[in-house]
Amino acid sequence: MSQAPTNAPANDPTRTPIPQRATTMPVLTDKAWRARLDRIAAHPAMRKDNITLPDNAGATLSTGLLFVGLIAFVLTVLGAFVYDPRHALGAFEIGLFTATAMSLGSMFFVMAFHSVNAGWASTVRRQFENVASVLWVCWVMLGGVVIIELVSGGVLLEWLKIPAGENHLIDAKQPFLSGGLFVARYVVYGLVWIGISQRLLALSRKQDETGDRALGRKARFMSGWGLLAFALTTAFFSFDFLMSMDFRFFSTMWGVYYFASAALSSVSVVVVILAAIRLKGRLTGAVTEEHFHDLGKLMLSFTVFWTYIAFSQYFLIWYSNIPEETAWFVYRQQTGGYMPLFLILCFGHFVVPFCILLFRRVKRSTGLLAAMGVYMILITIADMVWIVRPMVYAAGYAEANPGVGGWWLDAAGIVSPICLWGFFVVRQVTRGPLVPLKDPTMHEALKHANYV
């Protein structure tokens, strides 16, 4: 039987009607919503003993992290007197900026998941919320750095000690490079970071109790403007505390460069946390190899993204050949002896993880992906060393480099803030349910599957 052509007149009785797609999603009634919550609660993976940890879980680990962090902090302070305050503060900031990156990246992913209504991520989102919620710890430690810089008149932030009229570049960058606005921006960072991270966690925890769908909508609305606030504060934070270590240097890609490290390191630490929880026999059926597969894809994606940003920044600075920009790389490749670290970053931050994470088997293996997560955290620390360490000695600001003999100070300074931050992360992870209990998209996460 022949069929009428699709271009027939609209009033032609022989015309075959074309089905119309629904323009709106069906509204879920309160009764249907309660029925969905009941089905989620009845799912085998949502058993209480599967989605919570024992009361004493993590006590040994958190106590160990606190002990190591405090001992390392004492050694860092001691090293400031034995060698040089610049060396000690530089090592401490390497660890601090790494921990801050992991929490900032986690806050970004929480907002991104809310904004796009990512159903698959519901069971892993709680750990991103936990890591993001300890941003206050980073902000407090950062406050110590601010106080040291201001009281001492500038340790690593040399522009604080140079009076007006003595350096044309500093004068041209006023009023940005001023102590008052520097402190004001630091306060704004804390208000934005702590406000957003704590509010999103509070909404999620409240929804665990009430199952109110409106809380999810509030989180989604907050994430919309929160992503913009995150982008601005993260970029300016990296300008203030990292790029301004060399007040002559400038890069329009610097904020994105730090964001790339934040996104990559945050996924890595969450993978490690989830793998440790799975090792304890929890989250069976709630976080599966399908979820690890997607987290592995994010690790691979941001490995490539970091490389793209790093290469683009390097290439543009090399091409334009402006002394204020190229000197930053001269310190790191020619005069400071950091060329081996540069090669380690080229191969270790891109070639190695790219070639490994390409394989589907690696992304779907909890152990292998967790090992890659630890590796990416270490390589992020190496990246922070590449940014901070040359400004201690290679730039000519201090007289003597202790060399290998000062490595214990580097290790103590880096370990101290990361372990202190890790202490609060472990406490946060073990404090409540490991997944959102009544998230509107939880049913999608529990049956999530990859097809590629």
C-alpha positions, 0 to 999 in steps of 0.5 A: 500500500502506497503512502502519501508524500510527506509534502502533501497539503496539510488538509489532504486526508491521505496525509500520514500524520507525523507524531509530535514530540512532547515539549514538556516533561510530565510533572511528577505528582507528590504521590508518584514522588513518594512512591519513587522514594519508597522504591529507592529506599527499598533498593538493596544497595540502599541498606543502612549498613551499605551506605553508612560507616561504623561510628569509629570508622576512620578514627585511626586514619584521621588521628594519624593524619593529624599527628603527622600534620602537626609534627610536619608543621613543627618541623616546617616552623623549625626549618624557617629558622634553620634555613630561610623563612622563604623556603619554609613558607614556599614549601607550606604553600605548595601543600596548601595550594594543592589541598585548596585545589582539591576542595575547589575542584570538588565544589565545581563538580557539585555545582556542575552536577546540579546544573546539568541534573546529572543523574549518574553522579548522584551516588558519587556526589556526596563525596565531592560535597564532603571534600568541598565542605572543608574549604574553610580549613584551606581558607584558615591556613591561607589566613596564616599565610596572609598574616605572615606576608603582611606582618613581615612586609612580604616574604614570597610576595615581594611587591608588598615590600617595595614602596610606591615610586620605586618600581614602574611595574608595581605602580602600573598595577596599582591599586590591585597590588595593594595590601588593603585590597589583597586582604579584602579579596581574601575575605571575599574568597572565604565568604564565597567558598565557605558560603557555597560549599556549606550551603550545598552540603546543608541542602543535600543533608536536609533532603536526606531527612525530608525528601523535599524536592524543592531543596534540589531546585534550590541547589540547582539555582544556587549552582547556576550563579555559584559557578560564575562566583567560583570562576571569578574567585578561583581565578583571582585567588590564583592571581593573588597567591601564585601569579603575583609571586613574580609581580612582573609576570602576567598571563591571561590563562593563569586562572584557567591553568589553576582550575585545570589542576583543581578539577583533575586533582578533585576527581582523583581524590574522590576516586581514592576516597570511593575506592577506600570505602569500597574496600571496607565493603560499603557502597556495593551496588551504589557505586559500581564499575560504571561510576568509576568508568565515568570518573575515569573519563573525567580524569582523562578529560582533564588530563588533556585539558590541563595539557592544552592550557599548559601548552597554550600558555607556554606557546603564547609566551614563547611566541610573543617574547615579552621579557616580563613573561619569558623571565618566568620560564627562564627561572625554571628552565635555564637559571634554576635547574628545574629543567628535569621537573619541566620534563617530568611534568611534560611526560608525567602529567600528560603522556603517562596518564593519557596512555594509561587512562585511554584503556577501558579496563583501567577506568573500570577497575577500582584498584587501578583507577585509585592508583592513578588517582594517587599518582595524579595527586602527586603530579599535581603537587609536582606542578605546584612545586614547579610554580612556587619553588623557583620563586624562593631561590631561582629568582634571586631573592635569597642568597643560598639554596640548601639543595638536597640538605633542605629536602626534609623541609620541603617534605615537611612543608608540603605534607603538613597542610595536606595531612591537616586538610586530610584529617578534616576530610576523613572526619567529614566522610565518616560523619553521615550517609555516604550517598544522598538518600532522597535525591530526585535522580538517585534512581538513575544512578542506581541503574547507571550503565556505560555503553561506550 
